[in-house]
């Protein structure tokens, strides 16, 4: 796959008028919507996001991990779901402090703070030694990386040899009539509802734009392979609205 597609994804910004980098804009955007983020996730996906996370955790479970890293953890939903595989430790990292704070409150309320730790962490410069984790996972975060390949290479770096990567990301359905309905909903309905509830003008306009620009399917699999992952595979979920990617180190 050419690097042009990668560059196109990187150029999609929450606010084209801002002088901040994509990474800085993404952090600012998620900090601004942190209080409404969980509600909007469930509301705008009609609750299907919970089943997508279950599918991801089913892949995580196959690795029988003791140590798990959740990159772009946000408010920690995927990290909390991963408790079902009974690991010794789950670490979540994100660049949006307000999202992390919301996640810590949820984790504390569930009495999971001894197992799940959330901390600031840049996906392109993860604060961990090489060969640290049995599984590295990420739900709907790689699309927001400032440099996609740099982030994926660092996820590969911190995995133990034989460790597994599990990545959920939005994708575009290809078959009629789901394709047409999806595009109409994503471009016309979701941004309006998202803006009303979150009171943030850019966040839910950026979402469909970033999904449309992001490399998906075989294109993303090729990028994973280029970043060092082997045995790369994908599963399309809910008519291709979301894709589950896996790979090993």
N, C-alpha and C positions, 0 to 999 in steps of 0.2 A: 504494500500500500504506500502511496506517496505521502510525503510529509505535509502536503498542502491541506489535507483533511485535518491533520493534527493542528496546524496553524489556524485553520478556520475555527475550530473548537476553542482554542486559546483566546481568540479575538472577541468571542461573545462575552460581553461584560454586563454586570447588573446596571451600570450607569455610564453610558458612553461619554457623558459630559465631565466625569470625574477625572482628576489627574492621578488618582491612586492606582496601584497595580491591581490586576484581577484578584490576586490573593487578598489584598487589603480590602477591596470592595466586597468580596464574598464574606469575609469575617464581619465587616460592618453590617452587611445585609442580614446575616443570620443572628447577629447580636440584637438587631432591631426587631426581629420577629420571634425571638426565642420564647416569649410568653404564649404565643398562639401556635407555635410550630406543631406540637403534637396533635392538637385539635384539627388543624388544617390537613395534616397528613392523613388522618383517618377520614375526615369529612370529604376531602377532594378526591380520595381514591375509593370512596364508598366502602371503606373498611377492608378493602382487598389487600392493602399493604401488610396486614398482619399475616396473611397466608403466604405472601412473598418472603417474609422473614423466616417463617417456618420452613420453607423450602431451602433457604440458605443454610439454616441451622442443621437441617438433615444432612447437607453436604459436609458441614463442619464436623458433625458427629462421626462420620466415616473415618476421620483421622484420629479419633480418640485422643483429643488434645488435652494437655495439662496446662499449657500456657497459650493464651489467645490475645492477639492485638486487634482492636477494632479501630480502624483508621477513619477519620472524619466521623467520629462517634455521635456527634450532635448531642441529643438529650439521652443517649444511651439505650435506645430501644433494642437495637440488635445485640448489644452487650448483655442486657437483661435476658433476652430470649436465649442467649447462649448458656445461661445457667443450667438449662435442661441437660447439657452434656456433662455436667459435674466436673468442670476443670478446677485446678488448684487456684489459678489466678487469671483474671481478665483485666486487661489494661485498655482504656479508651483514650484516644487523643483527638484533639480538635483545635482549630485556631480561633474559634469563637467562644470567648470566656462566658458569655451569658448563656449560651447553649449548654456548656459544661456545668454551670451552676444549677440550671434547671434539671439536668441529669442527675447531679449529686443528690438533689432533694428527693427525686423519685427513688434512687437507689437506697438512700437512708430510710425512707418510708417502708421499703420492702425488706429492711434489715440485711442488705447485701453488701454493705460497705467494706466488710472484711475481705470479700472476694473480688469485687469490681472497684477498680481505681480509675478515676478520670483525671486527666492532666492536659495542660497545654502541649501541643505538639504539631509541628509543621510536617505535612506528609512528604515533603521533598527533602527533609533533613530530620528524620525521626531520631529522637534522643535515646537510642538504644544501640547496644553492641550488635555486631553481626551474629547470625545464628542463635537468636534468642527465643523465638516463638515457634510453637508447633503449628499454629494457624494464624494467618493474617486475613482479616475480613474487612469488607467495606460495603456499606449500603448507600447508594445514591450520592457518593462523595467524589469518585474519580473524575466525574464530569466537571467538578469545580476546581480541580487542580490547576495551579498557574502553569505548570509544566507537566503534562500528563506522563511522559516517559520518565522524567526524573522521579516522580512520585512512585510509579510502578517499580522502577529499579530499586528504590529504597525499601519498598515493601518486600521485594525479593531478597535484599541484603539482610534484613533482620529475621527472615525465616530460617529455621534450622534446615540442614540438608534433608530432603525428603518431606519438608513441611508443605502445607497446602494453603493456597490463596483462594478465597471465596468472595466473589464480587457481584453485587446486585447493581444494575443500572437501568434506567429507563431506555426504551427503544421504540421504534416506530412499527406498528402493525403493517403488514404488506397486503393483506387480503381484503377484498370487498365483502361486506360493507363496513367492517370494523375500521379499516384504514381511514375511510372518509369520516365516520363518526368521531374517531379519535382526534383527527386533525381539527375538526370543527370545535370539539369540546376543549382541546388543548389551547387553541388560538383565540377562541371567542368567549367561552364560559369560565374556564379555570382562572384566567387573569382577573376577570371582574370579581368573581367570588373571593379570590385570594386577597385582592386589594381591599374589599369591603371589610373582611374579617381581620386581616393583619394590619390594616391602615398603613401599608407600605406600598408605594406606587410601583416599585421596580421588581420586587422579589418574584411575583408570579407572572410577570412578563418575561423576565430572564429565564424562568424554568422552561417554557416551551421552546424558546429560542436556543437555549443551550442543548436541549435534547435533539432538536433538528440538526444541529451542527456536529454533534458528537459522533465519532466513528463507532459503529455497532456491528454485531454479528461477526462475520469472518474478518472484517477489517480490524475490529478490536482484538480478536484472537491473534492476529498477526502481530499486533503491537505487543501483546503479552509475551509472545514467543521472542520477539526482538529484545525484550527486557529481561530475558533469561528463563522464563517459565517453560516447563515441559508438560506434555500430556494435557495441553489446553483443550477445554471443551466448553460447550454452551448449551443451555436449555432455555427455550422461549416460554414464558409464562403468560397466562391470560391473553391469548391471541397475539403475543408478541409485544404487549405493552411494556413488559419488563423482561430483561434477559439475565440469567444467572450464569456467570462465568466461573470456571475453576481452572487451576493450574498448580503444578508442584515445582519445588526447587530441586 
